[in-house]
Amino acid sequence: MKLKGRKIVGGKVEGELIVSQKPLSFLGGVDPETGVVTDAESDIRGQSIAGKVLAFPRGKGSTVGSYVIYALKKNGKAPKAIIVGEAETIVATGAIIADIPMVDGIDVSRLRTGSKVRVNAETGEIEILEEGQ
């Protein structure tokens, strides 16, 4: 299956998906030292986004969340790519300054944690290579 979105930050990666069906706050919601989601309202609380392809509907919270994304990258705990339904300024800015491939306009409800995906952020395409949960 292929899904088509829009390039926010270019790049090509393959990896395992971790999918949240809820908006995600990076400030206070993701530990920049470990990459573990700490947001009490998150459906992926306690899981690490480090080295995964992270998908969620949209970001929420403070503009400082952009710097948390950058800190994740500097600490080697960032996601390989970010897929969102709606790119808003906080997450888009974080992906840009951290140079993390990002695609928006994707219906994340169609994605499953554990799936193997190929992200071509240059063309905005997400290809499911192997279905997860």
C-alpha positions as a printed Julia matrix, in Angstrom:
133×3 Matrix{Float64}:
  0.0    0.0    0.0
  1.21   3.52  -0.82
 -0.02   6.74   0.73
  0.62  10.15  -0.78
  1.2   13.26   1.26
  3.25  16.43   1.05
  6.97  17.0    1.64
  7.82  19.16   4.63
 11.47  18.08   5.04
 13.1   15.96   2.35
 14.85  12.65   2.78
 14.41   8.92   2.28
 14.38   6.31   5.05
 13.07   2.86   5.85
 12.08   1.76   9.3
  9.57   0.51  11.79
  6.5    2.61  12.53
  5.37   3.77  15.91
  1.89   5.27  15.59
 -0.1    7.46  17.94
 -3.73   8.21  17.15
 -3.58  11.23  19.47
 -1.84  14.61  19.07
  1.64  14.62  20.6
  3.34  17.25  22.74
  7.12  17.21  22.63
  7.69  19.69  25.47
  7.06  17.64  28.6
  5.7   14.81  26.47
  8.92  13.25  25.15
 12.14  12.83  27.13
 14.92  14.33  24.95
 17.56  12.25  26.73
 15.91   8.86  26.1
 13.33   9.35  23.33
 10.63   7.82  25.56
  7.12   9.3   25.36
  6.1   10.62  28.78
  2.87  12.48  27.85
  0.21  11.13  30.27
 -2.5   11.49  27.59
 -0.56   9.66  24.88
 -1.55   6.23  23.61
  2.18   5.45  23.12
  3.26   6.54  26.61
  6.3    4.61  27.82
  7.46   3.71  24.3
 10.61   5.0   22.63
 10.48   6.91  19.34
 14.28   6.69  18.91
 15.21   5.29  15.52
 11.56   4.68  14.55
  9.32   6.31  11.96
  6.95   8.34  14.12
  3.36   8.92  12.95
  0.71  11.01  14.71
 -2.18  13.28  13.7
 -0.6   16.62  14.72
  1.5   18.24  17.39
  0.26  20.19  20.37
  1.78  22.36  23.04
  4.5   24.94  23.38
  6.78  26.26  20.66
  9.67  24.97  22.78
  8.66  21.55  21.44
 10.69  22.4   18.32
 13.83  22.49  20.43
 12.93  19.19  22.1
 12.89  17.61  18.62
 16.3   19.19  17.95
 17.6   17.9   21.32
 16.36  14.4   20.44
 18.45  14.57  17.26
 21.53  15.87  19.08
 21.19  13.08  21.66
 20.82  10.35  19.03
 17.23   9.63  20.17
 15.23  11.2   17.34
 12.82   9.4   15.05
 14.12   8.47  11.58
 11.18  10.31  10.03
  7.96  12.03  11.04
  4.57  11.43   9.41
  1.63  13.63  10.38
 -1.91  14.23   9.31
 -1.49  17.97   9.71
  1.86  19.74   9.93
  1.72  22.63  12.34
  4.5   25.09  13.07
  5.99  23.45  16.17
  6.67  20.01  14.69
  7.56  21.34  11.22
 10.13  23.74  12.69
 11.59  20.98  14.85
 11.91  18.64  11.87
 13.54  21.39   9.8
 16.17  22.37  12.39
 16.87  18.71  13.22
 16.9   17.67   9.54
 14.38  14.85  10.07
 12.43  13.8    6.95
  8.78  14.8    7.38
  5.59  14.23   5.4
  2.14  15.62   6.15
 -1.33  15.03   4.75
 -1.3   11.32   5.68
 -4.29   9.63   7.33
 -2.4    8.11  10.27
 -5.43   5.99  11.21
 -4.42   3.77   8.27
 -0.98   3.1    9.8
 -0.1    0.44  12.39
  2.69   0.31  14.95
  5.26  -2.31  14.01
  4.74  -1.96  10.25
  7.86  -1.62   8.12
  7.68   1.44   5.88
  9.64   3.28   3.25
  9.37   7.05   3.52
 10.23   9.09   0.47
  9.74  12.58   1.82
 11.04  14.02  -1.46
  7.83  12.87  -3.17
  5.64  12.7   -0.05
  5.12   8.95  -0.44
  4.79   6.4    2.34
  4.99   2.76   1.26
  3.95  -0.03   3.64
  6.47  -2.85   3.14
  5.16  -5.12   5.88
  2.03  -4.73   8.03
  2.33  -4.46  11.8
 -0.24  -4.91  14.59
